[in-house]
Amino acid sequence: MIKSEILVPLLNANEPEAHLVDIHVIDKQAVEKGQLLFTIETTKTTSDIESPQAGFVLILASKGSILSVGDRLAVITDEVDYKIEITDRVEFNPPLTENMRITKPARALANELRVDLATLPSNRLITEEIVRSAAISLQESNIKLPHSTKPYLLVFGGGGHAKAVIDLVKQLDEYYIAGILDDDISLSGKSVLGIPVLGTRVLLDKLTGQGIKLAANGVGGILDINIRIKIFEIMEQAGYSFPPLIHLRAVTEPSAEIEDGVQVFANAYIGSEAHLCSRCMVNTNAVVSHDCVIGSYTHISPGALLAGEVQVGARTLVGMGVTTAIGVRIGDNVRIGNGAIILADVPDKTIIQAGRYWTGKALTSE
């Protein structure tokens, strides 16, 4: 029988949806009360969800899914092979203005772009096109591009990683930062490190039309690399390209190969004939030794030490202070916790806990 249902909680009164960032157990696994099961996030907060009691967990959602408040993430049962029926989701509906008619996709888009429903017309059916047009019209007044002899560069994101990117670009003195886009509409009209926040992603096409062709991704993606990848894809589809950004206090050997969109931060070292694939990141004080290969979208965190000839796959996170043996192979979609020591090859999709020694045995894997 079902002992407990685990539902998506309401983390933010203004956000009826949440992103399922991680699943920490496998389907039908025996779990204890208080054991970590899921990590979910909204634009404002992240929350871990624990098991309310002991039993077998039957998982009903997929990692990376966007779920509504009240959706079932899992159930806890008293037997491993219990058969359950998938019931309809519990709907959560933020209040509409009086007499408003709006399609479900339009309502989701309005929430994503933080468009106040009260600003939308009440005498017609609201569609996605109307919401997008409203978002653009509210933000266009913030676009003021001064003349510059340097190429314009747009930064996407207004958080902590964006600040690091902005400082890096300013020190390079090769580009003029035209502005910031961030999907938090409340930031529009404000500034980050003196750079104006022009609006949300709905302005991407308009800004390319004004001559901005270069962009930098200011979304770190520590909690979910897919968010960072999605931002790259959205900007690429809008016609932007991504120059490599290498801090003046980073050291890169002349024989190293660095592809588009790569970010290398202060005091990092990139060794001889190392290869940084497109859109990866080498953070502060990290060492990427000779003949290493770092895959696309992968993040080498601050203080990580990669010995020579290490190969790291795509979309992988190597945590702070991680140390590797020479020549190891780390797969795609791997997550290595802070301070781990890697002594053997790591298969795809493996999760290695912080502070652990990896000798080839599956300590933690998806």
Sequence and secondary structure as in RCSB ss.txt:
>XXXX:A:sequence
MIKSEILVPLLNANEPEAHLVDIHVIDKQAVEKGQLLFTIETTKTTSDIESPQAGFVLILASKGSILSVGDRLAV
ITDEVDYKIEITDRVEFNPPLTENMRITKPARALANELRVDLATLPSNRLITEEIVRSAAISLQESNIKLPHSTK
PYLLVFGGGGHAKAVIDLVKQLDEYYIAGILDDDISLSGKSVLGIPVLGTRVLLDKLTGQGIKLAANGVGGILDI
NIRIKIFEIMEQAGYSFPPLIHLRAVTEPSAEIEDGVQVFANAYIGSEAHLCSRCMVNTNAVVSHDCVIGSYTHI
SPGALLAGEVQVGARTLVGMGVTTAIGVRIGDNVRIGNGAIILADVPDKTIIQAGRYWTGKALTSE
>XXXX:A:secstr
 EEEEEE    BTTB EEEEEEE S TTEEE TT EEEEEE SS EEEEE SSSEEEEE S TT EEETT EEEE
EESSTT                TT EE HHHHHHHHHTT  GGGS SSSEE HHHHHHHHHHHHGGG      SS
 EEEEE  SHHHHHHHHHHHHHTSSEEEEEE S GGGTT EETTEEEEE GGGHHHHHHTT  EEEE    SS H
HHHHHHHHHHHHTT B   EE TT EE TT EE TT EE TT EE TT EE TT EE TT EE TT EE TT EE
 TT EE TT EE TT EE TT EE TT EE TT EE TT EE S B TTBEE TT EESSS SSB 
